[in-house]
Amino acid sequence: MVAMLPCADIDRTAEFWTALGLSVTYRQARPNPYLALGRGGVALHYYGLENLDPDDNHGTCGVVVDDTEPLHRLFTRGLTARYGRIPLSGLPRITRPRQRANNAGLSGFSVVDPDGNWIRVSRRPATPDETPRAVDDRVDWVSAGGGPLARALENAVVMADSHGVESQAHRLLSGALARHPGAPVAERSAAWGYLAELSARLGDVPAAERARDERWRCRCVTV
């Protein structure tokens, strides 16, 4: 089964993905624009859609791999070569590989393409116990454990990296850091680090720098 995603311009989409390491396997301009790309077992198909608004696009698909790191490295190298940086905000953008509590704790990351489609890359479960399950019509939440701040960080990762609501994730994590100043150092360091990234993704450079400073203070305590 291959997902078919909308795009405003198949040529722009082809240029984007070939820069990230995929190859065009099929292209059709008429009567209806259509594009297929692939690399190894990964296949992405796009159809042309006039007047597509990326902000209103709910297109998404999943890519399951044994290890997310090689594909993430490939994509970040391509993004850096194309844009001179790794875009963490706006369109296109990419998230970092992280374990997500709403995905059985499996590592995953997402690429949001220029048309607002989410390509979600996840590690393949190694055992049946790692396979995501539904409990009472909800996804079974798999926490890594820890105190209230660690759980708030897990919630923030789901909000921002799974649902794309960075502002809500930022508010949640900022509040948790304020409420739990005595949390273990490792938990505070991880939370400040993610808050710095969220601030950068939201375009608030001063807040990102303050969060990085706080994380550095936490790391100095552990040395």
Residue pairs with C-beta under 8 A, 6 or more apart in sequence:
2 43
2 45
3 44
3 45
3 60
3 61
3 62
4 45
4 46
4 47
5 44
5 45
5 46
5 47
5 59
5 60
5 61
5 113
5 115
5 117
6 46
6 47
6 48
6 49
6 52
6 57
6 59
6 115
6 117
7 13
7 35
7 46
7 47
7 48
7 49
7 52
7 113
7 114
7 115
7 117
8 48
8 49
8 50
8 51
8 52
8 115
9 48
10 27
10 29
10 33
10 34
10 35
10 46
10 48
12 114
13 35
13 46
13 113
13 114
13 115
14 24
14 27
14 35
14 37
16 82
16 92
16 113
16 114
17 37
17 44
17 113
18 24
18 37
19 78
19 79
19 81
19 82
20 74
20 75
20 78
20 79
20 82
20 111
21 39
21 74
21 75
21 77
21 78
22 37
22 38
22 39
22 42
22 44
23 37
23 38
23 39
24 35
24 36
24 37
25 36
25 37
25 38
25 43
26 34
26 35
26 36
27 34
27 35
27 36
28 34
28 35
32 47
32 48
33 47
33 48
34 45
34 46
34 47
34 48
35 45
35 46
35 47
36 43
36 44
36 45
36 46
37 43
37 44
37 45
37 46
38 44
42 63
42 71
44 61
44 119
52 115
53 116
54 91
54 114
54 115
54 116
55 116
56 116
57 115
57 116
57 117
59 115
59 116
59 117
59 118
60 117
60 118
60 119
60 120
61 117
61 118
61 119
61 120
62 120
62 121
62 122
63 71
63 119
63 120
63 121
63 122
64 121
64 122
64 123
64 124
65 71
65 121
65 122
65 123
65 124
66 123
66 124
67 123
68 97
68 107
68 108
68 109
68 121
68 122
68 123
69 97
71 121
72 94
72 96
72 97
72 109
72 121
75 94
75 111
76 86
76 94
79 85
79 86
79 87
79 92
79 94
80 86
86 94
87 93
87 94
88 94
88 95
88 197
88 200
88 201
89 166
89 200
89 201
89 202
89 203
91 112
91 113
91 114
91 115
91 116
92 111
92 112
92 113
92 114
93 111
93 112
93 201
94 109
94 110
94 111
94 112
95 109
95 110
95 160
95 161
96 109
96 197
97 107
97 108
97 109
98 107
98 108
98 109
98 157
98 161
99 105
99 106
99 107
99 108
99 144
100 106
100 107
100 108
100 154
100 157
100 158
100 161
100 162
101 141
101 142
101 143
101 144
101 154
101 155
101 157
101 158
102 139
102 141
102 158
102 162
103 122
103 132
103 139
103 162
104 125
104 130
104 131
104 132
104 133
104 140
104 142
105 130
105 142
105 143
105 144
106 122
106 123
106 125
106 130
106 132
107 122
107 123
108 120
108 121
108 122
108 123
108 161
109 121
109 161
110 118
110 119
110 120
110 121
110 161
110 162
111 118
111 119
111 121
112 118
112 119
112 164
113 119
118 164
120 162
125 131
125 132
132 139
132 140
133 139
133 140
134 140
143 150
143 151
143 154
144 150
144 154
146 184
146 187
147 180
147 183
147 184
147 187
148 176
148 179
148 180
148 183
149 176
149 177
149 180
149 183
149 187
149 188
149 191
150 183
150 187
150 190
150 191
152 172
152 173
152 175
152 176
152 180
152 191
153 173
153 176
153 187
153 190
153 191
153 194
155 169
155 172
156 169
156 170
156 172
156 173
156 176
156 194
156 198
157 169
157 194
159 165
159 166
159 168
159 169
159 172
160 166
160 168
160 169
160 170
160 198
160 201
166 198
166 201
166 202
167 202
169 198
170 195
170 198
170 199
170 202
173 191
173 194
173 195
173 198
174 195
176 191
177 188
177 191
177 192
177 195
180 188
181 188
183 191
185 218
185 221
185 222
186 222
188 214
188 218
189 215
189 218
189 219
189 222
192 211
192 212
192 214
192 215
192 218
193 211
193 212
193 215
195 211
196 208
196 209
196 211
196 212
196 215
197 208
199 205
199 207
199 208
199 211
200 208
